[in-house]
Structure formats: C-alpha cells, structure tokens
Amino acid sequence: MPIIPKPSTAPSTRSEELRSFIFLSVVMAPVLAVLTVAGYGFVVWIYQMFAGPPGS
C-alpha cells in the first residue's frame, strides 16, 4: 500500500496573496481579455469566409 503524503495546509501569507492578486489583475485579466476578443474576431473571420461579408 503506497504512502500518500498529507497536503500542506499552511495558511498563505499576506505577501503571497498580494502577489497572486497582482498577477491575476495585471497579467491574467488583460491576457484573457485579448484572447477573448481575438478569438471572437477569428470566429467572425472564418464565418465570413464561408457565408460572405455582411450584406451580400
């Protein structure tokens, strides 16, 4: 029977939480916003390749 190590449950420190918040708000939120807009633009571009431009 393998020995399963107990997960560490040490509380995070204030500096770790601040670093995580800054990473999420300064890096991840803009990256996700750009990827979302770029993905939508790509989907519209591919759709228009098959369906034609609007009004045609």
Backbone hydrogen bonds, N-H to C=O, Kabsch-Sander energy under -0.5 kcal/mol:
donor,donor_aa,acceptor,acceptor_aa,energy
4,I,2,P,-0.6
17,E,13,T,-2.1
18,L,14,R,-2.4
19,R,15,S,-2.5
20,S,16,E,-2.4
21,F,17,E,-2.5
22,I,18,L,-2.6
23,F,19,R,-2.3
24,L,20,S,-2.5
25,S,21,F,-2.8
26,V,22,I,-2.9
27,V,22,I,-0.6
27,V,23,F,-1.8
28,M,23,F,-2.1
29,A,24,L,-2.1
31,V,27,V,-1.9
32,L,28,M,-2.8
33,A,29,A,-2.2
34,V,30,P,-2.6
35,L,31,V,-2.6
36,T,32,L,-2.1
37,V,33,A,-2.3
38,A,34,V,-2.8
39,G,35,L,-2.4
40,Y,36,T,-2.3
41,G,37,V,-2.4
42,F,38,A,-2.3
43,V,39,G,-2.3
44,V,40,Y,-2.4
45,W,41,G,-2.4
46,I,42,F,-2.6
47,Y,43,V,-2.4
48,Q,44,V,-2.5
49,M,45,W,-1.3
50,F,46,I,-1.1
50,F,47,Y,-0.7
51,A,47,Y,-2.9
52,G,48,Q,-1.5
56,S,53,P,-1.6
